[in-house]
Amino acid sequence: MELYLDSANLKEIEEGFKLGFLNGLTTTPTFMQREGVTDIDSMIVKLSKMVPVLQIEALGNTAEDVVKEAHRQLDLGLDPAKTVFKIPVSLEAVRACKLLRNDGLLVNIHLVYTLQQAYMAMHAGANYVCPLIGRMQDQGYDGLSLIEQCVHAVDHYGYDSKIMFSSVRNAEHIRNALNLGVHTITIPLKVLKGLTDNHFTTLGTEQFLRDTKLMTVKVNEAIKNINPVVNADTNVKDAIIKMTEFGFGAVIVIEENMQVKGVFTDGDLRRHLQTDGPAILDTKLNSLTYKTPVSIEGNMLLNDAAAIFKKTNVDTIMVTDNGKPIGMLDIQDLESN
């Protein structure tokens, strides 16, 4: 099934065609007017250079007027092999379609709302027959049934026309189009960008990324470029300030020659406040008692760190290089990209 972008917004068009696999662009004078276009011919030429196939309007009161307008646009420098002329369905339109097809030009008969209109377009040799499903549904009509009938007519009678599903409102329309076997669909960028979204896909991808990171990234590559150390003669109040500055819930307490005395955490602060009261804030860190800090060498993998987090039930691990502290690894660092 061919996939077209439906737009006249240059930023949208540039973004959409970066995908590299869109078959072409459909646009309308109404789209251009909404985008503030005042020189339609210049816009058409610009678009023709941006997309593989451009489908543009060829309007006129008679078949001859339509044919004349199509040739006038071709004279702007358009490639006839890459230009499809869109004509709103009418008796004159299908006559114009036959004349243009006799000239070897490509035609899309659109604004189709009935099977009878579609039949006339098919029999006149239209390359594309384009019902507007969203608009039909907006007006209470069964657009999906019309699409199904048009596809069946093409398949049953052997017409060369491609049924184009247009006026797409949502991703459900895409599923409908695929199930009904249409040959072409044209959709807005907003809908196009959402077609690969799925909550379960997102969860699975995030899990794969996390697990890959655990197996390939070393601890010293994951830690922040901060070494949250404070001297042992610092009081608790100043240590809290440093913890805030560093952005950690812990600081490494060091003595002379970078010898580690212990790790002071926000959990330690809460426990001391409960037992010692506010007086603890003026207490020097070197007067406190510390457990042997949970640590890991920086050249170990995050997988090893994850095992330590699970075993010790701590939130931060001191990271060392040959026993010297170089930073802290937070459990959330395992999750971040």
Backbone hydrogen bonds in HBPLUS format (Angstrom, degrees):
<---DONOR---> <-ACCEPTOR-->    atom                        ^
c    i                          cat <-CA-CA->   ^        H-A-AA   ^      H-
h    n   atom  resd res      DA  || num        DHA   H-A  angle D-A-AA Bond
n    s   type  num  typ     dist DA aas  dist angle  dist       angle   num
A0002-GLU N   A0183-HIS O   2.88 MM 181  6.28 155.7  1.94 152.5 145.7     1
A0185-ILE N   A0002-GLU O   3.05 MM 183  6.30 143.5  2.18 138.8 148.5     2
A0023-ASN N   A0003-LEU O   2.81 MM  20  5.49 155.7  1.87 155.6 160.9     3
A0004-TYR N   A0185-ILE O   2.80 MM 181  6.02 169.7  1.81 163.1 164.3     4
A0187-ILE N   A0004-TYR O   3.01 MM 183  6.40 157.6  2.06 146.1 144.7     5
A0005-LEU N   A0024-GLY O   2.97 MM  19  6.45 158.1  2.02 152.8 154.9     6
A0026-THR N   A0005-LEU O   2.85 MM  21  6.21 163.3  1.88 161.1 166.0     7
A0006-ASP N   A0187-ILE O   2.85 MM 181  5.06 153.9  1.92 129.1 127.4     8
A0007-SER N   A0026-THR O   3.11 MM  19  6.58 143.5  2.25 170.8 174.0     9
A0013-ILE N   A0009-ASN O   2.88 MM   4  6.12 160.7  1.91 157.4 163.8    10
A0014-GLU N   A0010-LEU O   2.90 MM   4  6.07 164.2  1.92 152.2 155.8    11
A0015-GLU N   A0011-LYS O   2.99 MM   4  6.14 160.6  2.03 145.7 151.3    12
A0016-GLY N   A0012-GLU O   2.78 MM   4  5.95 165.0  1.80 154.6 159.1    13
A0017-PHE N   A0013-ILE O   3.02 MM   4  6.08 166.9  2.04 152.0 154.9    14
A0018-LYS N   A0015-GLU O   3.33 MM   3  5.38 150.2  2.43  98.8 107.4    15
A0019-LEU N   A0016-GLY O   3.21 MM   3  5.91 161.5  2.24 113.3 118.8    16
A0020-GLY N   A0017-PHE O   3.23 MM   3  5.55 143.7  2.37 102.0 110.2    17
A0025-LEU N   A0053-VAL O   2.85 MM  28  6.27 156.3  1.91 161.8 167.3    18
A0055-GLN N   A0025-LEU O   2.82 MM  30  6.09 158.2  1.86 167.3 172.4    19
A0027-THR N   A0055-GLN O   3.27 MM  28  6.45 147.0  2.38 161.9 167.1    20
A0032-MET N   A0028-THR O   3.14 MM   4  6.47 162.3  2.17 150.5 155.1    21
A0033-GLN N   A0029-PRO O   2.86 MM   4  6.09 157.4  1.91 148.8 154.9    22
A0034-ARG N   A0030-THR O   3.03 MM   4  6.26 157.5  2.09 149.7 155.1    23
A0035-GLU N   A0031-PHE O   3.10 MM   4  6.40 138.8  2.28 142.2 153.5    24
A0035-GLU N   A0032-MET O   3.06 MM   3  5.06 126.0  2.37  94.4 108.8    25
A0037-VAL N   A0032-MET O   2.98 MM   5  5.27 164.5  2.00 153.3 148.2    26
A0036-GLY N   A0033-GLN O   3.08 MM   3  5.14 160.5  2.12 105.1 110.0    27
A0043-MET N   A0039-ASP O   3.12 MM   4  6.38 156.7  2.18 149.2 156.3    28
A0044-ILE N   A0040-ILE O   2.85 MM   4  6.11 157.5  1.90 155.9 162.0    29
A0045-VAL N   A0041-ASP O   3.02 MM   4  6.31 164.2  2.05 153.7 157.0    30
A0046-LYS N   A0042-SER O   2.96 MM   4  6.15 159.0  2.00 146.2 152.4    31
A0047-LEU N   A0043-MET O   2.88 MM   4  6.10 163.4  1.91 153.8 158.0    32
A0048-SER N   A0044-ILE O   2.93 MM   4  6.11 153.6  2.00 148.6 156.1    33
A0049-LYS N   A0046-LYS O   3.20 MM   3  5.46 141.7  2.36 101.8 112.0    34
A0050-MET N   A0047-LEU O   2.89 MM   3  5.06 154.4  1.96 107.3 115.9    35
A0051-VAL N   A0047-LEU O   3.29 MM   4  6.45 135.7  2.49 158.5 167.4    36
A0054-LEU N   A0082-LYS O   2.95 MM  28  6.33 164.4  1.97 155.6 156.1    37
A0084-VAL N   A0054-LEU O   2.87 MM  30  6.17 164.0  1.89 149.6 152.7    38
A0056-ILE N   A0084-VAL O   2.93 MM  28  6.36 147.4  2.04 168.4 178.1    39
A0086-LYS N   A0056-ILE O   2.62 MM  30  5.54 173.4  1.62 150.3 152.1    40
A0058-ALA N   A0086-LYS O   2.92 MM  28  5.83 156.8  1.97 160.4 153.8    41
A0066-VAL N   A0062-THR O   3.03 MM   4  6.38 158.8  2.08 153.6 158.5    42
A0067-VAL N   A0063-ALA O   2.97 MM   4  6.23 165.7  1.99 154.2 157.6    43
A0068-LYS N   A0064-GLU O   2.89 MM   4  6.03 160.2  1.93 147.0 152.9    44
A0069-GLU N   A0065-ASP O   2.91 MM   4  6.15 155.8  1.97 147.7 154.1    45
A0070-ALA N   A0066-VAL O   2.92 MM   4  6.19 156.8  1.98 151.6 157.9    46
A0071-HIS N   A0067-VAL O   3.04 MM   4  6.30 163.1  2.07 152.6 156.3    47
A0072-ARG N   A0068-LYS O   2.90 MM   4  6.11 147.4  2.01 142.6 152.7    48
A0073-GLN N   A0069-GLU O   2.99 MM   4  6.24 155.6  2.05 148.3 153.7    49
A0074-LEU N   A0070-ALA O   3.01 MM   4  6.31 152.7  2.08 144.1 152.2    50
A0075-ASP N   A0071-HIS O   2.97 MM   4  6.19 145.9  2.09 142.4 151.0    51
A0076-LEU N   A0073-GLN O   3.00 MM   3  5.27 155.4  2.06 106.0 114.0    52
A0077-GLY N   A0074-LEU O   2.96 MM   3  5.69 163.9  1.99 119.5 124.5    53
A0078-LEU N   A0074-LEU O   3.24 MM   4  4.79 130.7  2.50 115.8 127.6    54
A0082-LYS N   A0079-ASP O   2.90 MM   3  5.32 155.7  1.96 114.6 122.6    55
A0085-PHE N   A0106-LEU O   2.94 MM  21  6.20 174.1  1.94 139.7 137.9    56
A0108-ASN N   A0085-PHE O   2.82 MM  23  5.89 161.2  1.86 141.3 140.1    57
A0087-ILE N   A0108-ASN O   2.80 MM  21  6.19 158.2  1.85 161.4 165.4    58
A0110-HIS N   A0087-ILE O   3.03 MM  23  6.05 154.5  2.10 131.1 139.2    59
A0089-VAL N   A0110-HIS O   3.00 MM  21  5.88 156.0  2.06 170.9 164.4    60
A0094-VAL N   A0090-SER O   3.02 MM   4  6.30 157.9  2.07 151.2 153.8    61
A0095-ARG N   A0091-LEU O   3.18 MM   4  6.39 146.0  2.30 138.6 148.2    62
A0096-ALA N   A0092-GLU O   2.82 MM   4  6.07 152.7  1.89 145.6 153.5    63
A0097-CYS N   A0093-ALA O   2.77 MM   4  6.04 147.9  1.88 143.5 153.5    64
A0098-LYS N   A0094-VAL O   3.13 MM   4  6.33 155.4  2.19 138.5 142.8    65
A0099-LEU N   A0095-ARG O   3.11 MM   4  6.43 157.3  2.16 145.9 152.0    66
A0100-LEU N   A0096-ALA O   2.86 MM   4  6.08 163.9  1.89 156.9 160.9    67
A0101-ARG N   A0097-CYS O   2.85 MM   4  6.01 157.4  1.91 150.2 157.1    68
A0102-ASN N   A0098-LYS O   2.91 MM   4  6.10 145.7  2.03 141.5 150.8    69
A0103-ASP N   A0099-LEU O   3.22 MM   4  6.54 131.6  2.47 134.2 146.2    70
A0103-ASP N   A0100-LEU O   3.01 MM   3  5.02 131.4  2.25  94.6 108.3    71
A0105-LEU N   A0100-LEU O   2.97 MM   5  5.34 161.8  2.00 151.0 145.4    72
A0104-GLY N   A0101-ARG O   2.90 MM   3  4.88 156.8  1.95 102.8 109.3    73
A0127-ASN N   A0107-VAL O   2.96 MM  20  5.40 126.9  2.25 132.9 147.5    74
A0128-TYR N   A0107-VAL O   3.07 MM  21  6.44 145.8  2.19 148.8 154.2    75
A0109-ILE N   A0128-TYR O   2.95 MM  19  6.23 152.8  2.02 162.6 154.0    76
A0130-CYS N   A0109-ILE O   2.93 MM  21  6.18 162.9  1.95 157.1 158.0    77
A0112-VAL N   A0130-CYS O   3.33 MM  18  5.86 172.4  2.34 135.9 133.6    78
A0118-ALA N   A0114-THR O   3.13 MM   4  6.43 160.5  2.17 144.3 149.8    79
A0119-TYR N   A0115-LEU O   2.80 MM   4  6.02 152.9  1.88 147.7 155.1    80
A0120-MET N   A0116-GLN O   3.09 MM   4  6.38 159.4  2.13 149.1 153.1    81
A0121-ALA N   A0117-GLN O   3.09 MM   4  6.40 157.1  2.15 148.8 155.0    82
A0122-MET N   A0118-ALA O   2.88 MM   4  6.15 161.2  1.92 153.8 158.9    83
A0123-HIS N   A0119-TYR O   2.90 MM   4  6.07 166.3  1.92 153.2 156.9    84
A0124-ALA N   A0120-MET O   3.02 MM   4  6.12 135.6  2.22 137.9 149.2    85
A0126-ALA N   A0121-ALA O   3.02 MM   5  5.48 165.5  2.04 158.1 153.7    86
A0125-GLY N   A0122-MET O   2.98 MM   3  5.23 154.7  2.04 105.3 113.2    87
A0162-LYS N   A0127-ASN O   2.79 MM  35  6.00 154.2  1.86 132.3 139.6    88
A0129-VAL N   A0162-LYS O   2.89 MM  33  6.14 155.5  1.95 151.9 153.3    89
A0164-MET N   A0129-VAL O   2.81 MM  35  5.86 170.6  1.81 149.8 152.8    90
A0166-SER N   A0131-PRO O   3.38 MM  35  6.34 148.0  2.49 163.7 169.7    91
A0136-MET N   A0132-LEU O   3.04 MM   4  6.25 155.5  2.10 148.7 156.3    92
A0133-ILE N   A0166-SER O   3.05 MM  33  6.06 131.3  2.29 137.8 139.3    93
A0137-GLN N   A0133-ILE O   2.91 MM   4  6.18 164.3  1.93 159.7 163.0    94
A0134-GLY N   A0167-SER O   2.96 MM  33  4.74 124.0  2.29 118.2 133.6    95
A0138-ASP N   A0134-GLY O   2.89 MM   4  6.10 149.5  1.98 145.5 154.9    96
A0139-GLN N   A0135-ARG O   3.14 MM   4  6.39 136.5  2.34 139.4 149.7    97
A0139-GLN N   A0136-MET O   3.08 MM   3  5.21 131.2  2.33  96.9 109.8    98
A0141-TYR N   A0136-MET O   2.84 MM   5  5.05 160.0  1.88 148.7 141.8    99
A0140-GLY N   A0137-GLN O   3.02 MM   3  4.90 163.2  2.05 103.2 107.8   100
A0143-GLY N   A0141-TYR O   3.09 MM   2  5.77 124.6  2.42 106.7  91.3   101
A0146-LEU N   A0142-ASP O   3.35 MM   4  6.74 152.5  2.43 143.7 151.0   102
A0147-ILE N   A0143-GLY O   3.02 MM   4  6.36 158.9  2.06 151.4 156.7   103
A0148-GLU N   A0144-LEU O   2.99 MM   4  6.23 162.2  2.02 147.5 152.2   104
A0149-GLN N   A0145-SER O   2.97 MM   4  6.21 155.1  2.03 147.0 153.6   105
A0150-CYS N   A0146-LEU O   2.91 MM   4  6.16 156.8  1.96 152.9 159.2   106
A0151-VAL N   A0147-ILE O   2.94 MM   4  6.18 165.7  1.96 157.9 161.0   107
A0152-HIS N   A0148-GLU O   3.01 MM   4  6.15 157.7  2.06 143.2 149.9   108
A0153-ALA N   A0149-GLN O   2.90 MM   4  6.13 152.4  1.98 144.2 151.8   109
A0154-VAL N   A0150-CYS O   3.03 MM   4  6.33 160.2  2.07 151.9 156.1   110
A0155-ASP N   A0151-VAL O   2.99 MM   4  6.23 168.2  2.01 152.5 155.8   111
A0156-HIS N   A0152-HIS O   2.71 MM   4  5.76 160.0  1.74 152.6 159.1   112
A0157-TYR N   A0153-ALA O   2.94 MM   4  5.79 166.3  1.95 145.8 150.0   113
A0158-GLY N   A0154-VAL O   2.91 MM   4  5.44 126.7  2.20 134.4 145.0   114
A0183-HIS N   A0163-ILE O   3.13 MM  20  5.36 136.7  2.33 136.3 148.4   115
A0184-THR N   A0163-ILE O   3.09 MM  21  6.10 146.8  2.21 155.8 147.5   116
A0165-PHE N   A0184-THR O   2.85 MM  19  6.28 158.3  1.90 147.7 147.7   117
A0186-THR N   A0165-PHE O   3.11 MM  21  6.47 161.1  2.15 162.3 162.1   118
A0173-HIS N   A0170-ASN O   3.13 MM   3  5.60 135.9  2.33 106.7 117.0   119
A0174-ILE N   A0171-ALA O   2.99 MM   3  5.16 125.9  2.29  98.5 112.6   120
A0175-ARG N   A0171-ALA O   3.22 MM   4  6.69 155.2  2.29 149.9 155.6   121
A0176-ASN N   A0172-GLU O   2.91 MM   4  6.22 158.7  1.96 150.2 156.5   122
A0177-ALA N   A0173-HIS O   2.86 MM   4  6.08 159.3  1.90 147.6 152.7   123
A0178-LEU N   A0174-ILE O   3.00 MM   4  6.26 161.1  2.03 152.1 156.4   124
A0179-ASN N   A0175-ARG O   2.96 MM   4  6.15 164.4  1.99 152.4 156.8   125
A0180-LEU N   A0176-ASN O   2.93 MM   4  6.08 145.9  2.05 148.6 157.9   126
A0182-VAL N   A0177-ALA O   3.27 MM   5  5.69 166.5  2.29 155.8 156.5   127
A0181-GLY N   A0178-LEU O   3.25 MM   3  5.25 152.6  2.33  99.0 107.1   128
A0192-LEU N   A0188-PRO O   3.04 MM   4  6.29 165.4  2.06 152.7 157.4   129
A0193-LYS N   A0189-LEU O   2.84 MM   4  6.00 162.7  1.87 161.8 163.6   130
A0194-GLY N   A0191-VAL O   3.09 MM   3  5.33 139.9  2.25 103.1 114.5   131
A0195-LEU N   A0192-LEU O   3.24 MM   3  5.53 166.4  2.26 111.5 115.6   132
A0197-ASP N   A0194-GLY O   3.18 MM   3  5.31 158.0  2.23 106.1 112.8   133
A0202-THR N   A0198-ASN O   2.97 MM   4  6.25 159.0  2.01 155.7 161.6   134
A0203-LEU N   A0199-HIS O   2.99 MM   4  6.30 160.3  2.03 150.1 154.9   135
A0204-GLY N   A0200-PHE O   2.97 MM   4  6.12 162.8  2.00 145.4 150.3   136
A0205-THR N   A0201-THR O   2.88 MM   4  6.06 160.4  1.92 151.5 156.9   137
A0206-GLU N   A0202-THR O   2.97 MM   4  6.14 165.1  2.00 151.9 155.8   138
A0207-GLN N   A0203-LEU O   3.01 MM   4  6.23 151.8  2.09 144.9 152.7   139
A0208-PHE N   A0204-GLY O   2.99 MM   4  6.27 157.3  2.05 148.1 153.9   140
A0209-LEU N   A0205-THR O   2.94 MM   4  6.21 160.4  1.98 153.8 159.0   141
A0210-ARG N   A0206-GLU O   2.93 MM   4  6.13 159.7  1.97 147.3 152.8   142
A0211-ASP N   A0207-GLN O   2.94 MM   4  6.13 168.2  1.96 153.6 156.6   143
A0212-THR N   A0208-PHE O   2.88 MM   4  6.01 156.3  1.94 147.6 154.7   144
A0213-LYS N   A0209-LEU O   2.92 MM   4  6.05 157.0  1.98 145.3 151.8   145
A0214-LEU N   A0210-ARG O   3.01 MM   4  6.32 153.3  2.08 148.0 154.9   146
A0215-MET N   A0211-ASP O   3.25 MM   4  6.48 144.6  2.38 140.3 148.5   147
A0215-MET N   A0212-THR O   3.15 MM   3  5.25 125.3  2.46  96.8 110.4   148
A0216-THR N   A0212-THR O   3.06 MM   4  6.15 124.6  2.38 144.8 159.2   149
A0216-THR N   A0213-LYS O   3.31 MM   3  5.26 145.0  2.44  97.6 107.2   150
A0217-VAL N   A0213-LYS O   2.97 MM   4  5.39 159.9  2.01 148.4 149.6   151
A0303-ASN N   A0214-LEU O   2.88 MM  89  4.57 125.4  2.18 145.6 129.4   152
A0302-LEU N   A0217-VAL O   2.98 MM  85  6.07 150.2  2.07 176.8 167.2   153
A0221-GLU N   A0218-LYS O   3.00 MM   3  5.32 146.6  2.12 106.7 117.1   154
A0219-VAL N   A0300-MET O   2.79 MM  81  5.83 159.5  1.83 172.1 171.5   155
A0222-ALA N   A0219-VAL O   3.00 MM   3  5.22 144.5  2.13 105.0 115.6   156
A0223-ILE N   A0219-VAL O   3.18 MM   4  6.40 139.2  2.36 156.0 166.0   157
A0220-ASN N   A0298-GLY O   2.89 MM  78  4.43 156.9  1.95 138.2 130.7   158
A0226-ILE N   A0224-LYS O   2.65 MM   2  5.31 144.1  1.78  98.3  90.2   159
A0229-VAL N   A0227-ASN O   2.79 MM   2  5.80 131.6  2.03 115.0  99.5   160
A0252-ILE N   A0228-PRO O   2.77 MM  24  6.07 168.7  1.78 159.9 162.2   161
A0230-VAL N   A0252-ILE O   2.89 MM  22  6.24 152.7  1.96 163.5 165.1   162
A0254-ILE N   A0230-VAL O   2.98 MM  24  6.21 167.0  2.00 160.3 164.4   163
A0234-THR N   A0231-ASN O   3.05 MM   3  5.59 159.9  2.09 121.2 122.9   164
A0232-ALA N   A0254-ILE O   2.88 MM  22  5.51 132.6  2.11 164.9 157.4   165
A0286-ASN N   A0232-ALA O   2.77 MM  54  4.73 123.8  2.08 158.8 146.7   166
A0285-LEU N   A0234-THR O   2.83 MM  51  5.86 161.7  1.86 160.2 161.2   167
A0239-ALA N   A0235-ASN O   3.00 MM   4  6.26 147.6  2.11 147.9 158.2   168
A0236-VAL N   A0283-THR O   2.87 MM  47  5.80 141.9  2.01 152.1 160.8   169
A0240-ILE N   A0236-VAL O   2.92 MM   4  6.22 146.6  2.04 150.3 158.3   170
A0237-LYS N   A0281-LEU O   2.82 MM  44  4.71 149.1  1.91 147.8 137.9   171
A0241-ILE N   A0237-LYS O   3.21 MM   4  6.58 153.9  2.28 143.3 149.9   172
A0242-LYS N   A0238-ASP O   3.00 MM   4  6.28 155.2  2.06 145.3 151.6   173
A0243-MET N   A0239-ALA O   2.86 MM   4  6.15 151.8  1.94 145.1 153.3   174
A0244-THR N   A0240-ILE O   3.05 MM   4  6.36 153.4  2.12 147.6 153.8   175
A0245-GLU N   A0241-ILE O   2.97 MM   4  6.30 157.4  2.03 147.7 154.2   176
A0246-PHE N   A0242-LYS O   2.76 MM   4  5.96 162.4  1.80 156.7 161.1   177
A0247-GLY N   A0243-MET O   2.93 MM   4  5.98 133.2  2.15 136.6 148.9   178
A0248-PHE N   A0243-MET O   3.19 MM   5  5.43 147.2  2.31 150.5 155.1   179
A0266-ASP N   A0249-GLY O   2.89 MM  17  5.45 145.5  2.01 157.4 152.4   180
A0251-VAL N   A0264-PHE O   2.87 MM  13  5.45 152.1  1.95 151.3 160.4   181
A0264-PHE N   A0251-VAL O   2.93 MM  13  5.45 153.2  2.01 163.7 166.7   182
A0253-VAL N   A0262-GLY O   2.82 MM   9  5.31 161.7  1.85 151.2 155.3   183
A0261-LYS N   A0253-VAL O   2.78 MM   8  5.55 163.8  1.81 151.5 156.4   184
A0262-GLY N   A0253-VAL O   3.40 MM   9  5.31 155.7  2.46 139.5 139.4   185
A0255-GLU N   A0259-GLN O   2.71 MM   4  5.18 162.9  1.74 155.1 160.9   186
A0259-GLN N   A0256-GLU O   3.25 MM   3  5.99 158.0  2.30 117.4 122.2   187
A0268-ASP N   A0265-THR O   3.04 MM   3  5.09 119.0  2.42  94.7 109.3   188
A0269-LEU N   A0265-THR O   3.09 MM   4  6.51 152.3  2.16 145.0 152.6   189
A0270-ARG N   A0266-ASP O   3.13 MM   4  6.41 157.8  2.18 143.8 147.8   190
A0271-ARG N   A0267-GLY O   3.07 MM   4  6.35 159.9  2.11 148.6 154.1   191
A0272-HIS N   A0268-ASP O   2.93 MM   4  6.15 164.0  1.95 155.9 160.0   192
A0273-LEU N   A0269-LEU O   2.95 MM   4  6.11 153.4  2.02 149.7 157.3   193
A0274-GLN N   A0270-ARG O   3.12 MM   4  6.32 150.3  2.21 142.9 150.1   194
A0275-THR N   A0271-ARG O   3.11 MM   4  6.42 150.0  2.21 144.8 152.8   195
A0276-ASP N   A0272-HIS O   2.62 MM   4  5.39 162.7  1.64 151.5 157.7   196
A0277-GLY N   A0273-LEU O   2.99 MM   4  4.42 136.8  2.18 108.2 117.6   197
A0280-ILE N   A0277-GLY O   3.16 MM   3  6.19 173.7  2.16 130.0 131.6   198
A0281-LEU N   A0278-PRO O   3.02 MM   3  5.82 161.4  2.06 123.6 127.9   199
A0282-ASP N   A0279-ALA O   3.23 MM   3  5.93 152.3  2.31 116.5 122.0   200
A0283-THR N   A0280-ILE O   3.06 MM   3  5.06 159.0  2.10 105.6 112.0   201
A0287-SER N   A0284-LYS O   3.11 MM   3  5.67 162.9  2.14 114.1 119.6   202
A0288-LEU N   A0285-LEU O   3.14 MM   3  5.51 166.2  2.16 113.0 117.3   203
A0318-MET N   A0294-VAL O   2.96 MM  24  6.20 158.6  2.01 161.5 154.4   204
A0296-ILE N   A0318-MET O   2.88 MM  22  6.37 140.2  2.04 159.2 170.9   205
A0320-THR N   A0296-ILE O   2.94 MM  24  6.14 158.2  1.99 145.2 150.3   206
A0300-MET N   A0297-GLU O   3.11 MM   3  5.78 164.2  2.13 123.6 125.8   207
A0298-GLY N   A0320-THR O   2.81 MM  22  5.70 156.4  1.87 170.5 164.8   208
A0304-ASP N   A0301-LEU O   2.98 MM   3  5.42 130.4  2.23 106.7 117.9   209
A0305-ALA N   A0301-LEU O   3.30 MM   4  6.78 151.7  2.39 140.9 148.8   210
A0306-ALA N   A0302-LEU O   2.78 MM   4  6.06 153.2  1.85 152.3 159.3   211
A0307-ALA N   A0303-ASN O   3.17 MM   4  6.46 149.7  2.27 140.3 147.4   212
A0308-ILE N   A0304-ASP O   3.12 MM   4  6.46 149.4  2.21 142.9 151.1   213
A0309-PHE N   A0305-ALA O   2.89 MM   4  6.22 162.1  1.92 156.9 161.2   214
A0310-LYS N   A0306-ALA O   3.02 MM   4  6.21 161.1  2.05 146.8 151.7   215
A0311-LYS N   A0307-ALA O   2.95 MM   4  6.10 153.2  2.02 143.1 150.5   216
A0312-THR N   A0308-ILE O   2.85 MM   4  5.91 167.6  1.86 159.6 162.0   217
A0313-ASN N   A0309-PHE O   2.87 MM   4  5.40 143.5  2.00 139.9 147.9   218
A0331-ILE N   A0315-ASP O   2.83 MM  16  5.35 147.1  1.94 163.9 162.2   219
A0317-ILE N   A0329-LEU O   2.86 MM  12  5.14 153.0  1.93 140.7 149.7   220
A0329-LEU N   A0317-ILE O   2.81 MM  12  5.14 167.5  1.82 153.9 158.2   221
A0319-VAL N   A0327-GLY O   2.84 MM   8  5.20 172.0  1.85 147.9 145.3   222
A0326-ILE N   A0319-VAL O   2.80 MM   7  5.76 168.7  1.82 155.1 154.3   223
A0321-ASP N   A0324-LYS O   2.73 MM   3  5.15 149.3  1.83 142.1 151.1   224
A0324-LYS N   A0321-ASP O   3.16 MM   3  5.15 166.1  2.18 110.4 110.9   225
A0333-ASP N   A0330-ASP O   2.82 MM   3  5.31 149.7  1.92 113.1 122.8   226
A0334-LEU N   A0331-ILE O   3.22 MM   3  5.73 157.3  2.27 109.1 115.4   227
A0335-GLU N   A0332-GLN O   2.99 MM   3  5.28 142.0  2.14 104.0 114.8   228
A0336-SER N   A0332-GLN O   3.18 MM   4  6.51 150.2  2.27 152.5 160.5   229
